[in-house]
Amino acid sequence: MATPEERMKILDMIREGKIKPDEGARLLQALQQSAQKAEKARDPRWLRVRVMDLQTERIKVNVNLPMSVVNVGLKLGARFVPNSEVDFAALMQAIKEGQVGKVLELVNHEEGERVEVWIE
């Protein structure tokens, strides 16, 4: 994000007559666009889901979803497992806040499975 110091430096240059106001406006706009691109580059890009067999530790399911389809997928998933142990609202909040890393781990002893979800 553009720092206040960077913006003030441009404004000072305008005040001192070193650059014209329209040039300063373009610089401020370019500074803002650069900050937005940098922030977008840090946004998580993948939701990774892995289901493992508890006895053998073998991976039964390994799914990587682009974040662009995750909102739809989570809303659909919430409909099919309404009494689930998964707090879909909390998971959606973690995604919206840009949390990265493991966001969910469930162990289902009845099915003999462990489910892990990461945002990367």
QUIMOSUL-V743492 format. One line per field, one symbol per residue. ss: DSSP state (h for helix, s for strand, l for the rest). phi: phi as a letter, one per 20 degrees, with the letter a starting at -180 (. if undefined). psi: psi as a letter, one per 40 degrees, with the letter a starting at -180 (. if undefined). Layout:
ss: ???
phi: ???
psi: ???
This chain:
ss: lllhhhhhhhhhhhhlllllhhhhhhhhhhhhhhhhhhhhhhlllsssssssslllllsssssssshhhhhhhhhhhhhhlllllllhhhhhhhhhllllssssssssllllsssssssl
phi: .fegfffffffffffemfcfgffffffffffffffffffffeffdcddccddfffemefecbcddfgfdfgffffffffecfdffeefffffffffemfcofdbbcddffemccdcccdc
psi: ihiddddddddddddeediidddddddddddddddddddddeiidihhhhhihddeeihdhhhhhiddeddddddddddegdfiehgdddddddddefiiahehhhhgddefihhhhih.
